[in-house]
Amino acid sequence: MQRFLPLKENLLFNKIRAMKYDRIRTQEEEKGTRTMKNQIIELPAAAAEKLALVRKVAKRLRRKIKQDRLAIVHDRRLGDVDYLETVEALTCGELGTDDAEPTEILLSVTYGAGLPAAQAEAIEDALLSSVKALPFPADDIFRGSGDGTREYTATFVL
């Protein structure tokens, strides 16, 4: 059961939360650490062009998977079940995806582990054909799994 606070207590709670957030933000600024959302990544022109192409391919790949219904399985009880989690192009550096100086780009497709093997292979084939359509080759392509999901990723070094 949800408890509703009177207006005065609710305003006080929000003010305390805002003060706590401001304190954390000033501590991060003093240390020089900020989250990736607030940083602007400066890349050389060639790397920025490569990143733009990979993001465009990720968008097309997401559209292709959805249009061809590669991640959708029909179940009699549940109806259509969509196993696709994400299709994304991420920048990655020494510190992971939150690094301010990225050294590589990841083109990643994540889907639920319950997806039948034939459809998982179709998604992987779609990723491979998208990577082969790029004017530069992928440096590595690998498969991973965890937390009830599977991931298929192509890596491009900047």
N, C-alpha and C positions, 0 to 999 in steps of 0.2 A: 504494500500500500504506500502511496506517495504522500509525503507530508509537505504541505504548502507553508512557506514561511510568511509571516506578516511583512508588509512592504518595507518597514524600517529595517528589519533583520536582513531581508534580501538585499537591500541597498548596501548595508554594512558588509555583507559577505562579498558582494561584487567589488567593493572598494578594497577590501583586504586582498582579494585575489589579484586585482590590478597592481597593488603595491608590491606584492610578491613577484609578479611578472616583471615589473620595472627593476626590481633589485637583481633578479637573475640576468636581465638584459644588460644592466650596467656592469655586472661581474664579467659577462662574456666579452663586453667591449674592452674592459681593462685587460683581460687576458689576450685579446686579439682573436678570439674564436667566435665565429658567427655561423648560423645555419646556412645551408646551401640556398634556401629560398631568398635570402637577402643579399647574396653575392652575385656579381656579374662576372661571368667567366670571359676572360680575354684570350682569344685563340688566334694563331696566325691565320692568314687568309685561306691557305690550302686546307688546314684542319677544320676551319669553320665551314668550308664548302663540303668537305667530306662528311661532317656531322649533319649538315642540311640534307645531303643526299640520303644518308642512312635513315634520318627521321622521315623523309618522304617515302622511302621504301617500307618503313614500319607502318606508316599510315595505309599504304596500298595493300600490304600483307594483311593487316587487320580487316580491311574492307573485303579482301578476297576470301578470308576464312569465314567471315560472317555471311557473305553472299552465297558461297558454295556450301554453307552449313556443315563445315568440316568438323566442328566441335559440338554439334547438336546431335543428341541421341534421343530417339522416341521411346518412351516407356509407357506401357499400357496404364499403369496406375498413376504415374506422375505427369504424363504428357511429354512435351519436348523439354529436355534437360540440356542446358548449355554448360559445357565443361571448360570453356575458354576463360582464363583468368585475366591475363594481360598480354598485349603485344606492345613492346616499348623499345625505344632507343635510349640507352643510358650512357653518360660519360663516366669513366672510372679512372682513378689514379692510384697512387701508392696507398692512400688512406681509405680506399673504397669509393663508393658512388658519391660521397659528400666531399671529395677532394676538390680544392679550388683550382688545382693545376692538373687537369685530366691528361692521361697518356694514352687511353684507348677508348673505343666506343663499343658498346655491347648491344647487339640486336637480339632481343630475347622474346621468346614465345613461352608463356606459362599456361598450363592447362591442368585440369583435375586428373588425379591418378586413376579414376574410374573410367576414363575414356577408353573405348575398345582399341585394340592394337592397330586395326586397319585404318581407323580414323586418325590415330596418333601418327602413323606413318604418312598419311596424306598431309597432315599439318607440317611434318618435318620436310616432306618433299616440297611443299609450298615455300617454306623458309629457304631451302637450298636453291630453288629456282629464282627466288627473289635476290639472294646473295650473288648468284651467277650473273644476274642482269646488271649488277653494278659495274662501273668501269674499273674498279680496283678489286683485287681478290681479298677474301677473308683470311686473316692470319691463323685463326683456329675456329673450329666448330666443335662444340661439346654438348653433352647431355647431362642433366642433373635431376635429382629428386629430393623431396623432403616436405614434411608437414602436409601430406596428402596431395601434393602437386608434383608435376613433372615440368622440366624446363629444357628447352632446346635453344642454344645460344651461339651466335656467330660473333667473333671478336675481330675488331679492326684496330690496328695500332696507328696513332696519329703521327 
